Structures are given as C-alpha cells and as structure tokens.
C-alpha cells in the first residue's frame, strides 16, 4: 500500500486534481518585428557570440539569456541590453531562436 492508497482511505471524498503543467517562462517572451542581431567577435583572443537588438522587456531578454546558456552549457552574461555567450555558437543560437519564433539576422563572418 503506497501513500496514495493510504490518503484515499483517510479522505475518501477528496477528488484529486490533475497537476497543471507549468508553461516555460520563455513561452511568455514578447516577440518583435525587428530581427535580433547575432554577431561574432573576438575579445582578448577568445571567440564570443553577441545577441543584440531586442526591443522587449529587459527581464524577458534575461530569461532568454539564461535559457540559451543552460541549453548550450556555456558561460555568458547580460550587459547593456546584449547577451554575450562565450564561444562561437551562432548557428545553434540562431536555430534555437528561430524555433521560438524570433526573426534572427546573422551579422559578420
């Protein structure tokens, strides 16, 4: 007899509610008309990918930055309305953003 069965015996009139799936925070991100610019630079000899041009709320862009860093398992930061990702991940990031519905433009290289 597991815990669920014991609870049913204690509270026979209780109706169990279905768990509500928590939608991703990223699905609430505001979409824009202008493309997000995806740039490649080298700083101090190390490659970085920069995303800029987002016109929505800063908090939404921070959520997007965290999601990108988590999915790619890389470091990065959010400064001056730009997402800075360590390494050259332009193709992967552009693919992720296009799947989310963003319009992305590759700049340079």
C-alpha positions as CSV (number, residue, x, y, z in Angstrom):
1,X,0.0,0.0,0.0
2,X,1.6,3.2,-1.1
3,X,1.0,6.7,0.1
4,X,-1.7,7.5,-2.5
5,X,-3.8,4.5,-1.4
6,X,-3.4,5.5,2.3
7,X,-4.6,9.0,1.5
8,X,-7.6,7.7,-0.4
9,X,-8.5,5.6,2.7
10,X,-8.2,8.6,5.0
11,X,-10.0,11.0,2.7
12,X,-12.5,9.0,0.5
13,X,-14.4,12.1,-0.6
14,X,-11.4,14.0,-1.8
15,X,-11.1,14.5,-5.6
16,X,-7.5,14.5,-6.8
17,X,-6.7,17.5,-9.0
18,X,-4.7,17.0,-12.2
19,X,-1.3,18.6,-11.9
20,X,-1.2,21.8,-14.0
21,X,1.8,21.8,-16.3
22,X,4.0,24.9,-15.7
23,X,4.5,26.6,-19.0
24,X,8.0,27.6,-19.8
25,X,8.8,31.2,-18.8
26,X,10.4,31.5,-22.3
27,X,7.0,30.9,-23.9
28,X,5.8,34.2,-22.4
29,X,8.6,36.2,-24.0
30,X,7.4,39.1,-26.1
31,X,8.1,38.7,-29.9
32,X,9.2,41.6,-32.0
33,X,9.2,42.7,-35.7
34,X,12.9,43.7,-36.0
35,X,15.4,40.9,-36.1
36,X,17.8,40.1,-33.3
37,X,21.3,40.6,-34.5
38,X,23.7,37.6,-33.9
39,X,27.3,38.8,-34.1
40,X,30.7,37.1,-33.7
41,X,33.7,38.8,-32.2
42,X,37.0,38.0,-30.6
43,X,37.9,39.7,-27.3
44,X,41.3,39.1,-25.9
45,X,41.8,36.4,-28.5
46,X,38.7,34.4,-27.4
47,X,35.6,34.0,-29.5
48,X,32.2,35.3,-28.3
49,X,28.7,35.5,-29.7
50,X,26.7,38.6,-29.1
51,X,23.0,38.9,-29.4
52,X,21.5,42.4,-29.5
53,X,18.6,44.4,-30.9
54,X,15.8,43.0,-28.6
55,X,13.2,45.7,-28.1
56,X,11.1,43.9,-25.4
57,X,11.4,44.0,-21.7
58,X,14.8,43.6,-20.1
59,X,13.5,40.8,-17.9
60,X,12.4,38.8,-20.9
61,X,15.8,39.2,-22.5
62,X,17.5,38.0,-19.3
63,X,15.3,34.9,-19.2
64,X,16.2,34.2,-22.9
65,X,19.9,34.6,-22.0
66,X,19.6,32.1,-19.1
67,X,17.8,29.6,-21.3
68,X,20.5,29.9,-24.1
69,X,23.3,29.5,-21.6
70,X,21.6,26.5,-20.0
71,X,20.8,24.7,-23.3
72,X,24.3,25.2,-24.7
73,X,26.1,24.6,-21.3
74,X,28.3,27.6,-21.8
75,X,29.1,30.7,-19.8
76,X,27.9,34.2,-20.7
77,X,26.5,37.4,-19.4
78,X,23.9,40.0,-19.9
79,X,25.2,43.6,-20.2
80,X,23.9,46.8,-21.8
81,X,20.9,45.1,-23.4
82,X,23.2,42.5,-25.0
83,X,23.6,38.8,-24.4
84,X,27.3,37.7,-24.5
85,X,27.9,34.0,-24.9
86,X,31.4,32.5,-24.6
87,X,32.3,30.7,-27.8
88,X,31.1,30.8,-31.4
89,X,27.6,29.3,-31.2
90,X,25.9,31.5,-33.8
91,X,24.4,28.6,-35.8
92,X,23.0,26.8,-32.7
93,X,21.7,30.0,-31.1
94,X,20.0,31.2,-34.4
95,X,18.4,27.8,-34.8
96,X,17.1,27.9,-31.2
97,X,15.7,31.5,-31.6
98,X,14.0,30.6,-34.9
99,X,12.3,27.6,-33.3
100,X,10.9,30.0,-30.7
101,X,9.6,32.3,-33.4
102,X,12.2,35.1,-33.4
103,X,13.5,36.7,-36.5
104,X,17.3,36.5,-36.4
105,X,19.9,38.1,-38.6
106,X,23.5,37.0,-38.8
107,X,26.0,39.8,-38.8
108,X,29.6,39.5,-39.9
109,X,31.6,36.4,-40.9
